[in-house]
Amino acid sequence: MERRIVLWAVIGALFLIAVFFAFKLGSSGTGASISELNAKIDTTGWTENEIMNYEMHGTIPSRVGKASTSAGSSGGMVGGC
């Protein structure tokens, strides 16, 4: 009986920790919407296929270069997927 109480106490504590971190990570975002993030990348001169790949998969054409994007070191993927 005592083991069962300890087991439920541990499960409850882990659940509370998970909920705490979920709210903490959720509230620490940039506050920018997806359309605001997409507005930072200039897609003039891109083909329709490149724009579609960016919108659907988050890939940025390699010819664009990393200097003009906010992709950082994520390999050209938006969000680092």
WOBELVEN-V69968 format. One record per helix or strand. SS is the DSSP state (h for helix, s for strand). FROM is the first residue (numbers start at 1). LEN is the number of residues. If there is no record, write none. Layout:
[[SS FROM LEN] [SS FROM LEN]]
This chain:
[[h 2 26] [h 34 5] [h 48 10] [s 59 1] [s 77 1] [h 78 3]]
